[in-house]
Structure formats: C-alpha cells, structure tokens
Amino acid sequence: MMKWLQDAVFYEIYPQSFYDANGDGIGDLIGIIEKLDYIKELGCNALWINPFYDSPFKDAGYDVRDYKKVAARYGTDEDAVRLFEEAHKRGIKVLIDLVPGHTSEEHEWFKESSKAEKNEYSDRYIWSDFIFNGIEGHPYIGGEAERDGVYMLNFFKCQPALNYGWLTPTEPWQKGIDDPACLATRKAMADVMRFWLEKGCDGFRVDMADSLVKEDDANKSGTCRIYRDILPGLWHDFPQAAFVSEWNNPDQAINGAGFDMDFYLNHPGNGVNSLFRDYITEGEDRSFFRADGHGDIMKFLEEYQPRYNKTMMSGYISLITCNHDTPRLTKTLTKREIELAYAFIFTMPGVPFLYYGDEIGMKYREDLPTKEGGYFRTGSRTPMQWNSGKNLGFSEADAADLYLPVDDAPDAPNVEDAMKDPDSLYHTVKDLIALRHAHKDLQANTYCEVIYAEKEKFPFIYKRGSFIMVLNPSRETMTNIIPAGFEKVYGIGDIEALPVDESDVLKVGPQSFAVFKATTEKAREAAIAWKQ
Ligand code: GLC
C-alpha cells in the first residue's frame, strides 16, 4: 500500500469555484496556488482537483476536448506545473481527474472517428455498423455523422464512449478487449496519464472507473484487466503515484483492478446513504447522524464491514464529506450533526476526503438552475466563501459575471470569520485533522474493530489500536462501561469516563463524541480483550 496515503487527508477542489485570481469571474489554477497555504493550515496534505482540461464544458469539464491542454479559463499547462511544484513545496500531493471512459464530442479523436473513410480513429469509439443496429442496453446517437452506424454514449449526449472493447462480442462491430483498436485506446489513456505524471502530478482520481468494458461480467473482470495492464507500468516509472477510483466496490476496484483507494459514494439505499442522506425512507429522514433519525448504524456496518474486511490489507476505502455530485450535508444536518459526522469520517480507517467549503458549512443551494450539466449537483458547486467582502472574497468580477452566484444569505459562513470564531465548524475540522495526524492509530491502516453497535441503539463504539471512539448522534443520554485507564483526548458535547473500580463508567450525553486513549499498558491490554 502506498506509504504516503497512510497519513493523507485530501481536499477536493472544484476549480471553477475555488478562487478567481485574475478577476474574470471563474476560479483558476493560480487561484488554487494562492490558497495552498490555507489548505496546509487546515491540515490537508493532498488535493484532488476536478478536470481542468480544455472542454466545451457541457458536463463541467468531464467532457474533455484535449487531455493534454489546460482549459484557457483555468490558465495554462505551465500554471499546472507550477501548481504541482508549489503544492509539493508545502508537502501537499496533487491528484488530478482522469476521464477514461469518454471524451467530448469535440475531441479530435471523435471528429476523425466520425468520418466516412476509415482512419486510425475509426474504432476509437463504439460504433455499430448500421443505423438500425442500435446498441442494446446503452444509449446511442445516430444521424449526426458522415459514417454509417450509430455511436454509444457513456453519460450525456456530448460524451461518446471510448472503445475498450466488449467482454464477449456478439456482433461483428463489437471488438474484443484485446483487439488492436481497443489496445490503442488503452495505450492512449496510459499516455495521457504519463504526460501529467511527467509534469509532476501525484496520480489520478479516475472517473466512472468501473465501466470501461461494455457488457462486462459481474466481477468487472474485463475492466479490471485493463487497469492491471496500465497501472504497473506507471508505478514502474512513478512509484509514488496514487490512484483513487469512482467505483463504489472496493473489492473490485482494489483487489480486482489494483487501485489504491476506492470512494464509498452516496447511492440511494446504500450504507453511506443511511448515515448522512437517508432522506426518504419510511417517509422521513432516517439518517444515522440526524438526532431524530432513529439511527441505525447497522445499515452502514452490514455493507461496510464485508467491504472493509476484504480490502483492509490491500487498499483503502475513502469516506468523503461530500463531492461535486452530491448534496452538501448542510441540506439536512445541523452544525452539531455535521460535527459528529466529520468526527466519524476522520477517525475511521481509509483515506478521508473533505470537499471544499465543507470546513465552513457552506450551504447546498436548492434554488439554482442547472449549470454546465450540473442539474441538482449545481447546488454543491457554488463559489468558495473566503470573507465578507465583495463576492465573499471569491472574485473581483461583477456579481453578474460569476461562474455561479455566491451565497447571498446574511448568515453565509466565510473562512475569515470562521477562523476567528473558536466555536466554528472550521475549528472542529481542523482539530479532527490534527488529531488524526498526531496519532498513527487514527490514520489509514490501523485495524478498526466494532465494540458496540446495535440496531436503533446508541452509542456506536469502535476501537483502533490504543484508541476507543464513542459516538452518540441521538438526543438520548446513556451509560456504558469502558476499561479503566483511558484518557479523553478529544470530545464533542457532554461525554466523560468516570473511574469505578477496574473499569470506567462512561457517561454519554446527547449528540456527543469522544476519542479515548489508553494511558497505560494495562489499559491497552484490557482494550484488546474488550468486547461488549
Ligand atoms: C462522474 C463525475 C461526474 C460526471 C460523470 C461523467 O460521475 O464525478 O461529475 O458528470 O462522471 O463524466
């Protein structure tokens, strides 16, 4: 497992909305450079930056027109190199976004591929051979190109699917994954990765990583084979490069494909959804972190534990506060509920990701019309709020020229005020990250054992090395027992351990969380043997 990931805490930047250094109303790479000290002070030591490549921006840059060119609105390739260098000077690693599954319809490869006469790129995308040979089970487009047949889409209409082949071709126009045309696609994508690694990035977040091969089997063995082919060659030349997948199946992504980390994403009804965004089950919000959500940690653990058990020796599950595709937690959770959620995210194993603005509790904006294919996601993509000045410090441009409007609510949080207020969410985040950096047992690797978890009961207690975490998101108060000799090293709310004979009585107040550390060898031993 990649050594530097052990203590990595990532910060995700949506470049459009982070900081506008040149006053044109949209964030840029120089703007990110100017805020690196801020990110370092917060305690994050790694970045994931959403796509900054040349694009018509019909899907916010996930429609790449040129993989090897920074979009003019963000700056130049030289700015990207400077960003990598400046980040490295501060001990910050940078992962950039790789979109391997599709390009923009304006990409040169696709223009060539659309031509009637055969050329090098004819099979770079998935085309059927005849207009009525639609692509069963997949969206496709006809009537737009000179050549016969229709082409397959990967996401929006503007995003034709690149051709990595079909696991079991059944039609003459379907290529196998080792067909020379599909090998050429694979090689082209490895070449893009190498291009940016040579420029100094530290790896990639891989978009829709699980869906390269069409009609793959249940284990995604075709797609896995492709990464198994690409990644070792890159590691040979860039041994520190790290890769995180948008896959949501760590066993496949890590053990199958060889990724370092896999995101645990919010999908309706899944484990992580039950923690933070279970808005509609049984007609009400049942999220575990809602004080009145009748929380059920088992909904999470039943899915998480098998995933964790299968991958803890080989890679990391990445819990996220949010991302550019997901409503921010502020949509439904209060400040205290969010603090407890973050306390959990930053003390669990794996590699955590913090989404820009989540450290100050930026709002999820329900009211915004879709921007660049954002739809409901637009509400999580608004400009970062730096201070109480013009455009909340995001940009010097006129408000009408901003990429998206800044939050105009009178209580919109901003970084400057949050830093001054010791009770702000910012300080909770900063303290939690510092706690994680200070103790190896709270970082990526140390085994996590569930001590107490029961359906619709509180608290949730888990143990990592010399540390015991106690989490009670409910409004109830309760008493538990923990082994004697533990000292509280971090706490939210009213929670304490009172010595009684050989063990301590734990008083757990409403909406509280604490990290207890074994202070003696005896306590450590007792904790190892301890179950409830
Ligand atoms: C991923 C990205 C999302 C994008 C889609 C298509 O899910 O995170 O923002 O729209 O892929 O590339």
Residues whose N, C-alpha, C, O or C-beta is under 5 A from the ligand:
A	BS01	GLC	D59 Y62 F155 D207 M208 D325
